[in-house]
Amino acid sequence: METIDVKKLIRDLTIEEKASLCSGAGFWHTKAVTRLELPSVMVSDGPHGLRKQTPGGEGFSLNNSIKAVCFPTASALACSFDKELFHTLGRALGDECQAEEVSTLLGPGVNMKRSPLCGRNFEYLSEDPYLAGELGASYVNGVQSKSIGTSVKHFAANNQETRRMSISSEVDERTLREIYLTAFEIVVKKAQPWTMMCSYNCINGTYSCENDWLLNKVLRKEWGFEGLVMTDWGAMNDRVKSLKAGLDLEMPSFSGINDQLIVEALKNGSLTLDELDLAAARVLTLVKKYYEDKVEGVTFDLEAHHKLARKSASECAVLLKNEETLPLQSTSKVAFIGEFAAKPRIQGGGSSHINAYKVTSALDASREYSVSYAKGFDILKDELADDLVTEALELAKASEVAVVFAGLPDHYESEGYDRTHLNLPACQDNLIEKILNVQPNTVVVLHNGAPILLPWANKVKAILEVYLSGQAVGEATVDLLFGKANPCGKLAETFPKRLQDNPSYLNFPGTNRIVEYKEGIFIGYRYYDAREMDVLYPFGFGLSYTSFDYSNLSLKVLKNSLKTNLASEENPNGELHMHDTERLQVSLNVKNTGTRSGKEIVQLYVHDKEASVSRPPLELKGFEKISLEPGEEKRITFVLDKRSFAYYCTELGDWYAESGIFDIAIGKSSRDIVLTDSIEMESTTCVPFIHGDRTTFADVINNMENPAELIDLIKGVFDNPSASQHETGEEQMILEFIKGLPVHSLRSFAANKFQINQIDDLVKKVLG
């Protein structure tokens, strides 16, 4: 078709036509303008597959979508810590969208896992914003490299399903910036997604779709987002207010009612033509991007994508425990027990549910081995049938190893509602205990979308967490159990020992109107590590069939230079020093010290040792997945910038890396730090000192270069300490007491020493 000229179309479209572009035509298409030969485009659910409605199906139906490849869900894929895999997967999905004439894939979901109870956690990546942002950006770049758009969701602070369409997430700005917006920011700055999908919920009382601060100020002005913002399906509240706040496209269609409200707002002056033109132009740009780069006749190989799904599932499975039991010998007599072995749970429920063109179970994939099967339990029933138990126990006893396939049934976790506990069905826990009584060599394979409790974890020989890993999970599981593949995933979220240990426990899911994020920045491992609390499995944890050694950590400051990066020298005192305008290069060696080839995920954490504000003990700021043959050693390098050391300072309205000592910690998980070094940071930014009626003398003193004179003056208000007071420490006690006084309180103690105006003059002099 001819090139779409957005500027010309904006001139030629009528007001009514422009308004019509701001809402969908049905469920999955934008509106066409036949008069000007402007076509529509189709969007489709994702993100771990293509859930395109079958031709003619404009409504929402989980059972009315085309056959497609179901890849591992986000909760599984994130455990790969593999940016290259995310990019490859994105490219494959881009091909599928091109072949099916879908312009935009609705995903990825990068919301934080505030609570393990969120029913949609299987569709989100991590409890860590840096990890979610980096992986999400790789996915978006992969999809969009095929000239297919993405819609990053759900923007923002959508961290539960309970009352998700009306609840107000009450969260302070620092927490929003550091935890709940960071992943979106990284994706925007590194991948520039075609669209952003706003969330249903309110943020501090304002619906996301009406939030001018969120959409215009932060997303567009601060981050430089160039695409359009669309609603989640049915998220629109006030159409005109949303349009003014930066919400361009309402989905799905509202039968033209809201289009007419836009026209009326133009006529009564509550909306300007420039505001409407801007939204219409963004919709036109989406259409233009798709059609100008559209490739006709694209096809893709379903079997090739199935193989990619199998590889992906192998890359993200996490070996949680192994007492020299795995990998299984190919000649071992093995019992597969549990219905999930024959009917694996491959995905979660809701709008991301893919109509998989085929599913291969572990039982199907194990034909070449000596494997027998017993159903053990019914997935749909939380009860044990005597005949099934008897069959399972007899098979376990007669085998060399029992592999129990356990997990959460479909109805336990889904879009639309949250979980109420972290337990497996009791029948599964009971069956595992019974099997352990007759077969000590018991392995458990887990199918779940989020953390669960494992009361038998210290009794079984091995635990393999495969999450919800798509249609090829059965083949990948057998590959891992029998050693054709080496487990290399690590947890992208913490498994707590109790639900009550979760930091959001007392404030989830909130009331019928609000949910308060009282834990602030301390979610996931940030909280558990700060509390030094025992967990079942920590963030970043995962075992392998081989072993890795880390060594030779070195730090270099990269000086600012137009020609080259110059390494700094150490200070005479032996401490490395950098300014916040410079970057830090961190390098180390990793060696495979085992007998199998394998992949290791190296994690870099930063710790502010002298923070003036509350900060977590560790924050992930770098990760790298490397492949090593036995005996092979590689050197890897990270580069950290100011943002890697910064917290969000509300006084500055910006990110602030304050002066002080920072630890650089290299770990195999957040609880297994193997190498550390430190660097002294010198900030080039000053936080403004703002005087108010709650300013204490400690605040004033701490913001003075030379506070000695002020301290002496204030101490003079009180009786001069005697020698005995000095010896007993009373003088220091008095000084600390004075520091805690609000400035205005000095009047109460100084009536006989100073006139009130003298005190005010003193304070004004000090504060400038």
N, C-alpha and C positions, 0 to 999 in steps of 0.2 A: 504494500500500500504506500501511498505518498507520505512524505515526512509530515509529522504532526507539528504544526507551528502554534505553540502555546500562546504566544503574545497575540497572534492574529485571531485565534479562536476567542480569546478573552474579549477582543474588540467586537467580534461578530455575534457572540452568544447573547441572547436576551437575558434579562434579569431572572426570568422564570427558569430558563435553561441552566443558568449558573447555579441557582438554588437547587435544581434537581440533581446536579452532579454531587451535591453534598450528602446524598444518601444513596443506599444501594437500590438495585433493581432486583427485588426478591432477596434470597438468602445469600447468594454467592457471587453476584455480579455487580459491577458498577453500572451506572446508567449510560446508555448510548444516546447520542443526539443525531437522529436520522437525517434531519434537515441539512446538517453540516458534515454528514458521512463520518461522524465520530463513533468508533466502535466501543463496546464495553470490554472489560477484562474480568476474568474469573479469579477468585481467591479460594484457597482450600485449607482445611485443617491439616496440621502436622502435630508435632515436629519430628517424630521418629518414623514417619512414613507418610504416604500421600492418602488422605482420607477424602477423596473427591467423590461427591455425590454422583450417582449414575445419571446418564443423560435424561433430562426431563424431571429430575428430582430436585426441586428448588427448596423443599423444606428441610428440616433437620431430622435425620434418621440414622441411627448407628448401624442399622441393618440394610442400608440402601447406599452403599458406597462401592466403588470399583475394587476389584482384586488388586492388591499391591503388596509390596515387600514391607514387612514389619521389622524394623531395625530395633536394637536395644533402646529402652526408654532412657530419659535423661539421667535418672538416678543411677542407672547402671553405667552409662557412657562416661559420666563424670569421673568414675573410679579409674578410668584409663589414664587420666591426667595427660592425655595425648592430643595436642593441638593439631598435629598432622592427620590423625585419624578423624577428628571432627571436620577438618577441611575436606578430606576424601569423601566422607559420608555426605557432606553438604553438596559436593559436586554430583554425586550419584542421585541425590534427591532433586537437584536442579535438572538433570537429564529427564527424570521421570515427569517433572512438571512441564518441561518443554514438550515432551511426547504427548502429554494429556491436555495441552493448551491451558495450563494454569499459570497465571502471571505471578502470583504471590503465595508463598507458603507461610502459614500462620504459626510462627515459632522463630526462635527457641524461647522457652520459658526460663527466665533467669532470676525469678523471685527467690528470696532467701528462705531457707528451711528454719524458720524461727522455732517451730515446735515439731517434734516427730509425729504428732497427731494429725497434721494437715493432710486431708484426704487426697490432695493432688501433689504430694511431695514426689511421687514417682515421675512427675512431668517436669520437675525442677532439678537443677544441677547440684547445688551445694549449699552448705551453711556458711561458706566463705565467699565474700563478694569478689575478691581478686580471681580466684579460681573460676567462678561462674562467668565472670566477665571475659577472661582470656579464652576460655573454651567456647563461649558464646560467639565471640568475635571471629574465631576460626571457622565455626559453623556458618555464620552469615557470609563470610568471605567466600566460602566454598560454594554455597547455593548461588550467590550473586555473580560468581565467576561464570555461571551459565546463563546470565541475563535473566535471572528469575529473582523476584523480590522476596524479602522476608518481612515478618512483622514481629518484632521483639516484644515480649509480653511478660507480665501484665503490669503496666507502668502506673502506679507503683504502690509499695507496701500492701500487696495482696498476699497474705501469708496464712490464710485459713479459708475454709469453705463455709463454715457456719456464718450465716447472714452475710455472705460475701458481697451481695448486691446492694447492701444498705449500711453495713457497719462502718463506723468511722475509726480509722487507725490513728490513735493519739500518740504521736511520736515527736520528740524534740528534733531540732534541725541537725545537730551534730550527729545523732544516731541515724537520721535519714541519710545524710551525706555519706557517712562512713560505711554503713551497712546496707541500707535498702536502695540507694541510688547508684552506688559505685559500679555494680555489674553493668547496669544500663549505660553509664557514662563510658566505660571501657569499650563496650560494643559500638557505641556511636562514634567515638573518636578513632577506633581502629578499623571499623568496617562500614560505617555510614549506611545502615540498613535503609531500604526503600521506605519502610513504614514502621511506625511504632503503635502498639495497641495499648490504649489506656485501660486501667483496671476498673472494675465495677465500684469498688469501695470509695468512701470519702477518706481524705487525709486531713486530720485536724478540723473536721467539720465541713470540708468542701469536697464535693465529688471530683474525682480525678479528671473527668471530662470537662469540668468547669474551672479547673485550677490554673489560673493565669500564671501564677508563680511557677508551677511545675512545668507547664507546657511551653509557655513563651519565654519566661526569664531563664529557667535552668536549662531545659532541653534545647531550645533554639539559640537563645542569646549566649549563654555561657558555654554550652557544649558544641554549638555549631551544627546541630541537626538540620539536614536539608530536605528530608522527606515529608510525608504526610502522617498525620496522627489519625487513627481510626478508633472507634469505640470497640470494646468487646460487644458481643451480640446481645443487644437489649440494654446496654449500659447508659443510654441517653436519658438525661433528666430534663434540663432546660436547653432547648436547641439553640436559641439565640445567644444565651450566656456562654454556652460551650463554643460556639463559633468565634465569639470575641476572645475567648481564652485560648484559642489555638487548636481546637478540635475540628478537623477538616471533613472527615467522612463518617457518617453514621451508618452502622450496619446492624441488622439488615434493613430492608425497606420498612418505612412507616407509612406506607400507602399515600405518600404525598402530603400528609398533614403537616409534618415539620418543614417541608419545603415551602409551604404556604406561609408558615410563621416567619420564615426568613424573609420572604417578599414583603410581608406586612411590616416587619421591623425596619426594612429599608425605607418604606413609605413614611413611617412615623418618626424616623430619625434615630432610633435606638441602635441601629446597625449602619455602618458606612459601606459604600460601594467598594472601597479599597479593601475592607475586611472580607467581604464576600469574594472579590476577585482573587485575593491571596489564597483562600481555601480552594476555590475552583481551579486555580492554576496548579496547585499541588496535586489535585486529582488528575488533571490533564497530563501532568508530568509523569505520573505513574503509568498511564495508558501509553504515553509516548515511549517511555523506556522499554516497555514490553514489546510493542509492535516494531520499533525500529531495529531491535536486535533479535527478533523472533526468527528462529531457524525452522524452516518447513521440513516435514518428513523425518523428524527426530524419532529414533526408536531406542530402546534399551533392552538389555538381556536380563530377563528375570532371574535366570540361574546365576549369572555373574553377580547380581546384586544380592542373591541369597548367600553366595560365598562370602561377600563382603559382610553380610550380617553375621555369618558364622565367625569370621575373623574378629569382628568387632566385639562379639560376645566373649570370645577368648581373651581379648585384650583388657576387658573391664572386670572380669570375675576376680573376686578377692578371696585369697586363702587366709582364713581367720585363725586356723589352728591346724597343726600337723605334727603328730608324734610318730614320725618315721613310718607312716602308713601309706601316704600318697607319695608318688604315683603308684597305682596298683600294677601288679605284674600282669602281663597279658595272658598268662596261663592260670591266674588265680580263679578260684571258684567264687563268684560274686553274686550276692543277692541284692537286687534292686527292689526296694520296698516303699510303697506310697504311691498314690494315684498320680501324683505330679510326674512320676517317671514315665508314665504312658500318656498323660495329658498335661504337659507343662503349662504353667501360667506365664504368658509371654508379654503381657502389657496390662495397664490399668484401665479403669472404666471412664467413660465420658467422651468428650469431643475429640480426643486424640486416638480413639479406638480404631485400629486399622483392620480392614478385611484382608487378612493375610492369605496370599494365594496358595501357600502350603505351610505346614508346621511339621517339623521333624522332632520327635520326642527322643529322650535319652534311650529309651527301650528300643526304638527303631534304629538308633545309631550304634547300638552295641552288639549287632548281630555277629561280628567277627570275634567276639570274646565269649567266655564261658559265663554268661549272665542268665540268671533265672529271675522271675518276677512274681511278686505278691502285692496285691492291691493295698492291703493293710488298713486303709481307711477310705471313706468316701469324702471327697473334697467338699461336697455340699452339706455335709452333716457333721456336727460337732459331737459325735458319739462313736463308740467302738462296737463293732459287731463281733460277737464271739467267733464266728466262723472265719472272718477276715483276720482276726488276731491270731487264732490258732494256726492258720496257714502261714502268716508272716513269721511267727516264732519258729515253726518247724523249718521253714526255709532258711532263716537266719542261723539256726543251730547247725544245719547241715552244710553251711557255706564257710569259706575262710574269712570273708569280709561281708558285712552288711552295710549297704549304702541306703540310707533313708532319705527320700525326697520329701521335704516338708516345706511349708510356706503358708501364705495367707490366701484364702479364697477370694474370688473376684469381689464379693460384696463387702469385704473388710475395708477396702480402700478404693475410693473413686472420686472423681470430680462431683461436687454437689454436696458432700457432707464430710465431716471429719471423723477420725477414729476416736474412740473413748478410752482405749488402753493399748498396750504394746504387746499383748500376749498372742502367741499362736493359739489356734483352737486347742482346747484342753485335750482332746482326743489324740492329737499328734504328740504333744509332750508326754502323755501317758504311754503311748505306743513306743516311743523312743526309750523310755525307762524300762519297759518290759523287754525290749530287744536287748538292751544292755545286760540284763540279767542272764541271757543265754548266749550272747555274742559280744565279748569285750572289744573286738575289732570292728567298731561301728563308726561309720562316716556319715555326716549329715550334709546334704545339699539343700540350700535355702532359696526359695522363690518368694520374694517380697519386694515391695517398692520403697520401703522405709525401715528404720530400725525396729527391731523386735527384741523381746527378752528371751534368753536361752538358759533356762534353769538347769539344764543337763550339760552345759558347755564344758565343765571341768571333768566330765566323765567320758565323753566320746573321744575317739582318737584324732579325728580331723573334722573341720567344718569348712565348706566351700560356699561362699556367698555369690550366687549368680544374679541376684536381683530379678528384674523383669527384663530379660535380655532378648526379646524378639523371637521370630519364627525359627531361627536356627539354634536356639539355646540348647536343645537336646544334643546336637552334634558337638557344639562347643564344650558342653559339660563332659561328655565322654572323652573328648580330646584331652581335657584337663585331668580327668580322673586317671586315665591310663598313660599320661605323660607325653602324648603327641604334642601337647602345648604346655608351656610353663606358666603358671599363674603369675600375673604381673600387675594386677590392679591394686589400688589402695583406696581406703575409704574416703569419700568426699564429704562425710558427715560422721559425727560421733555417735556411737552406740552407748547410751547410758545404762547404768545398772538398774535404775528404777525410773519410772515416769516422773516421780516426785523430785528427782534430781534436776530435771530440765529447768533452765532459768526462767522460762515463761510459764511454769506450772501454775502459779497463783493468778496469772492474768491471761489465761487462754481458755475459751475463746472470747471472754469478755461478757458484757451485758447484751441486752437486745438493741443497744444503741452504739456503744463504744467498746473498743478494746484498747487497753493502755499498755504501751510498750515500756513498762517500768524497768525492765532489765537493761535498757539502753543499748550500748554497744556490746554488751557482754552476752552474745548468743553463741551457741555451739562450743567449740574448743576454747574460745576466748574466755568463756565463763568457767568451764570445767578446769582449765589450767590455772586460772586466777585463784580458784578455790582449792587447788591441789586435791581435787575430788577424784576418787577412784571411778573409773568408767569400765564398761565391758570391753569396748575396743575404741581406741582414740582416733581422732581425725588423722588421716594420712597413713594409717596402719595397713599392712598387707605383707604376707609371707611369700616365699618363692621356693622352688625346688633346688635353687642354687643359693650362693651367699655372695655378699658384696662388701668391699672394704673401701672406706673413704680416707683420703689423706691429702697432705700438702695444700692446705687452705692458704690462700694469699689474697690480700686486698691491695688495690691500686686506685688512687684518685685520678680521674680523667679530667685534666685541666681544660678549661674553655679555650679553644683555639680555632681559627678559621681554616688552618691548614692540616692540623693533626691533633690527635689526642695524646697528651704528654703525661707520663706517669709521674706522680709526685714522689718526693722523698719523705721519709719519716721525720717527725719532729725530733729535736735533740733529746727530749724526754722519753722517746721511744714510742709515743702514741701517734697513730696516724690521724691526720687532720684534714677536714674538707669543709668547704662552704656549701650552703644549700643551693648555690647556682651551679655546682659541679656534680659530676656523676661518679659513682663508685663501681669499680670492676671487681667482681668476686670470682675467684677461680679455685677449682679443686680437682683432685684425681679420684676416679671411681674405678675399682678393679673387681672383676668377677673372680672370686676365690674358690668357686665350687667346680663341679664337674659337668654341669649342664649349661648350655647357652640360655640366656635369660635377659629380661629387661628390668631396669631399676628406675624408680621415680625418686629423684633427688629434690628435696624441699628446702627452700631458703626462707627463714623467718627473721624478723627484725624485732628487737626489744629496746625500748627507750628506758635506760637505766635511771635517768634523772628527771623523769617527766614531772612537770608541774601540775598536770591534770591526770585524771584517772585514765590509764591505758592498759590494754591486755598485756600479759607477760610475753606473748608471742603473737605476731601477725604474719601470715604468709605473704611474701612479696616476690617469690620466684619459684618455679618448678621446671624440671626437665626430665623427660623420659628417654633413656638411652638403652641401646641393645649391645650386649657384650657376650663374646664367646668365652669359654673357660680360659682363665689366665689372661684375658685381654684387659687392657687398662686404657681409659680415655680421660682426657682433661676437658672439663666443661666450664663454661663461663656465664655469669649473670652480670647484668649492668643495672644498677639501681640509681634512680634520680631522686629529686627532692620529695616527690610524692611517696616514695617508698618509706620515708622516715616521718611523714607528716600526719598530723591529725587535723580535723576541721575545726578551725578557731572561729567561733561565732562573733567575737569582737572584731576580728579582721574581715569576716565574711569571705574567708579564703582558707586554703590549706597552709599549715604552718609547721615547719620542721624547726623545733626550738633548739637552742644551743645545749650541748651536753654530750654525754657518752652513750653510744648505741652499740648493742651487741649484734653481731651477725652470726646467726645460728643455723647450721646445716644439719638437717635431720632426716631420719627414715620415717618419722611421724612426728606429730607435735609433742609426743612423750618420749621420743628416742632421738635426742640431739647428740650428734657424734663429733662435731667440730664447731668451735666458736672462736671468734676474734672480735675486736672492738674498734671503733673509730670515734673520734671527737668531731662533732658537728658544730659549725659556727653559723648561726643564722644571720642573714643579711636583712631580715625583716624585724621590725619592732611592733609588738602588740600594743596598741594604744591604751594608756591608762585612763580610765573613765571614772571621774569622781562622782559619787552619789551619796545619798544620805545613809548608806550602809557601808561606806568606806571606813576601814579600820586603819589604825596607825601602822599596822603590819603591812597593809596594802601600800601605804605611802612610802614606808621605809624600803620595801622590796623594789620599788620603782625609782629609787634614788641611786645615783652613782656613789655619793658619799653621804651616808645617813648619820654619821657620828654626831654632827652638830645638832641635828634635830633630836636625836636620842637624848643628848645631854640636856637640851632645853625642856623636853617633856619630863625627863626624870626630875628636873628641878621643881616641877609642880608638887612633887612629894618630898617628904623629909629626906635629906641626904643620908644614905646608908652609913651606919657606923662600921667600924672595923669588924665588930662581931657579926654584923649582918653579912659582911663580905665573906667572912670565914664560913658561915653557915649556908651560904648560897642564897640568902634572902634577897640580895640585890638583884640576882638573876631572876628570881621569882617575881619581883616587882616589875622588872623590865618586860617579862613575858605577859604579865597582867596588863601592862600599859599597851602592849602591841595588840591585844585583843579588843581594846576599846574602840568603838566607832569615834570618828573625829569629833562629832558633835558632843560626845559624852564628856570630853575634857572640861567643858564648861561646869559640869557638876562638881568636879574635883578641884577646879582652879579658881573658885570665886575669890579667894583671899590672895591669890598669886598674880592673876592677870585680870584686866578688864575684858569683857566679852569681845569687844572690837579688836583688842590686841590678839586674842586667840584666832579670830577670823583672819586677821592680817597675816598671822604666822602661817596658817594653813594655805592661804592664797599664795603666799610667797613660795612655799614648798611645792605646791601644785602648779606653779607657773601661771 
